[in-house]
Amino acid sequence: MRPRVSVQDPALRNGNFSLQIDPVRIEDAGLYEAQVSYSNKVQNCQVELGVVTVTLNPPGFVVENEPLLLSCNSSHRASLVETRWFHNGQLISSSGNLCSFHGTLSILHPSMSDSGPWHCQLRYSDNEIISVTYNLQILGFHGPINPIVYAAAGSAAD
């Protein structure tokens, strides 16, 4: 996992034997165990790392009015019971433009107003709730519907 993994040596002297992973990948999910020996003592610690991902399809830039699909997945082993999506803190329900189904959100005609934080909340059969936020950026024109731009002859116009 090198060079994504580090242990802070100065922190070890203070009893902190934390492992830092940056960036975390889906394949990093699993059980981690640390064993620290000092004097005549041995300390063990086990931590399970769960990973949540949000993927955008098609990947890359999203252009206004081109359909997109956001998928929310977790390494959690229980059965997925419910997925809820929030945009700017507001719960989203399926409508003509938005369709949510089993971890995915389809936006048929994205607009500039769809930019911003999308929060995915996954609820599993063991009542575990896992959530993640994805910042969606949409490329488009933000201005009057029928703009008129005047420029002096011989000058540049943007």
C-alpha positions in Angstrom: 0.0 0.0 0.0 3.0 2.3 0.0 3.3 5.2 -0.5 -0.4 5.8 0.5 0.2 4.5 4.1 2.1 6.2 6.9 2.6 6.0 10.6 3.5 9.1 12.5 6.8 8.3 14.3 6.6 11.2 16.8 3.1 10.0 17.8 4.4 6.5 18.5 6.4 7.9 21.4 3.1 9.2 22.9 1.3 5.9 22.5 -0.5 6.7 19.3 0.1 4.0 16.7 -2.4 5.1 14.2 -2.2 4.1 10.5 -3.0 6.7 8.0 -4.2 5.8 4.5 -4.4 8.5 1.9 -6.2 8.2 -0.5 -8.4 5.3 0.6 -9.4 2.9 -2.1 -12.3 0.3 -2.2 -9.8 -2.5 -2.1 -8.5 -1.2 1.3 -11.7 -2.4 3.0 -11.1 -5.1 5.6 -9.7 -6.0 8.9 -6.5 -4.3 10.1 -4.5 -5.4 13.1 -1.7 -3.5 15.0 0.6 -5.0 17.5 2.9 -2.8 19.6 5.6 -4.2 21.9 7.2 -2.1 24.6 9.0 -3.1 27.7 7.6 -6.6 28.5 4.1 -5.8 27.2 2.3 -6.4 23.9 -0.8 -4.4 22.9 -3.1 -5.5 20.1 -5.7 -3.5 18.3 -8.1 -4.6 15.5 -10.0 -2.2 13.4 -12.3 -2.9 10.5 -12.2 -0.4 7.7 -15.4 0.0 5.7 -15.2 2.0 2.4 -18.0 4.0 0.7 -17.8 5.1 -2.9 -19.9 7.4 -5.1 -19.2 7.0 -8.8 -20.4 9.2 -11.6 -21.4 7.7 -15.0 -20.4 8.9 -17.5 -17.2 9.8 -15.6 -15.6 13.2 -16.0 -17.4 16.5 -16.6 -21.2 16.6 -16.5 -22.7 18.9 -19.1 -26.2 20.5 -18.7 -29.0 18.3 -20.1 -26.8 15.2 -20.5 -28.2 12.3 -18.4 -26.1 11.1 -15.5 -26.1 8.3 -13.0 -24.7 8.6 -9.4 -24.0 5.2 -7.8 -23.4 4.8 -4.0 -21.8 1.6 -2.8 -20.3 0.4 0.5 -18.2 -2.5 1.5 -20.7 -3.3 4.3 -21.7 -7.0 4.1 -25.3 -6.9 5.1 -28.2 -6.6 2.6 -29.0 -3.1 1.4 -32.5 -2.1 2.5 -32.9 1.5 1.6 -31.1 4.3 -0.2 -31.9 7.9 0.4 -30.5 10.9 -1.5 -30.3 14.5 -0.3 -29.4 17.6 -2.3 -28.3 20.7 -0.4 -29.8 19.0 2.8 -33.2 18.3 1.2 -34.5 14.7 0.9 -35.0 13.8 -2.8 -37.9 11.8 -4.0 -38.3 10.2 -7.4 -39.9 12.6 -9.9 -39.9 13.1 -13.7 -36.2 14.2 -13.7 -34.9 12.2 -10.8 -35.1 8.4 -10.3 -33.6 6.6 -7.3 -33.2 2.8 -7.3 -31.1 0.5 -5.1 -28.1 2.7 -4.5 -28.3 4.7 -7.7 -29.7 8.1 -8.6 -30.5 9.0 -12.2 -30.8 12.6 -13.3 -32.2 12.7 -16.8 -31.8 16.5 -17.5 -29.2 17.9 -15.1 -29.1 21.7 -14.8 -26.8 24.1 -13.0 -29.2 24.0 -10.0 -28.2 20.3 -9.6 -24.6 21.3 -8.8 -23.5 21.0 -5.2 -23.4 18.4 -2.5 -25.4 15.2 -3.0 -25.6 13.1 0.1 -26.2 9.4 -0.2 -27.5 7.5 2.9 -27.5 3.6 2.8 -29.5 1.6 5.4 -28.7 -2.1 5.7 -30.6 -5.1 7.1 -28.6 -5.0 10.3 -29.7 -1.3 10.8 -26.3 0.0 10.0 -26.6 3.5 8.3 -23.7 4.6 6.2 -23.5 7.9 4.3 -21.2 9.8 2.1 -21.3 13.2 0.3 -20.4 13.8 -3.4 -19.9 17.3 -4.7 -21.4 17.3 -8.2 -20.2 20.0 -10.7 -22.2 20.7 -13.8 -20.9 22.6 -16.8 -23.4 24.9 -18.4 -24.4 28.4 -19.1 -25.5 30.4 -16.0 -27.1 33.6 -17.2 -30.1 34.9 -19.1 -31.9 32.5 -21.3 -31.4 34.6 -24.5 -28.3 36.7 -23.8 -27.2 39.4 -26.1 -23.6 40.4 -25.9 -22.4 43.7 -27.5 -18.7 44.2 -28.4 -17.0 47.0 -30.1 -15.8 46.2 -33.7 -12.2 45.1 -33.6 -12.3 44.0 -29.9 -12.6 40.6 -28.4 -15.9 39.2 -27.1 -16.3 36.4 -24.5 
